[in-house]
Amino acid sequence: MVLAIFVISIIRGVVGVLTKGFADFVAPRQASSAKRDKIPLSGELKKDPVCGTYTSAATAVTKTIGKETLYFCSSDCRDKYVAGS
C-alpha cells in the first residue's frame, strides 16, 4: 500500500513537470500577442464632445485644435466634430 502511494506520487510529479514544460513551450506565443493587443484597464477618462461617452485617454482617437486636444470614442465621432466645426 505504501509502495503504491509512493509510485503514484512519483508519477504525478513527473506528469506535473511535463505539463508545466508544455505550458511554458506554448505560452510565450500567446503572451506575445496578448501584450501587443493589451488595452490599458486604468487611466484618465475623457468625455467625447460629440456623443458624450467616456473613453480612456490612452486608447481614444484624438484631434488637436490649436493648443487643445480633444478625445473621441471613435473616428466617426471625430469626423462628425470636424465636419460640424
C-alpha positions, 0 to 999 in steps of 0.5 A: 500500500505504501509502495503504491502511494509512493509510485503514484506520487512519483508519477504525478510529479513527473506528469506535473513537470511535463505539463508545466514544460508544455505550458511554458513551450506554448505560452510565450506565443500567446503572451506575445500577442496578448501584450501587443493587443493589451488595452490599458484597464486604468487611466484618465477618462475623457468625455467625447464632445460629440456623443458624450461617452467616456473613453480612456485617454490612452486608447481614444482617437484624438484631434488637436485644435490649436493648443487643445486636444480633444478625445473621441470614442471613435473616428466617426465621432471625430469626423462628425466634430470636424465636419460640424466645426 
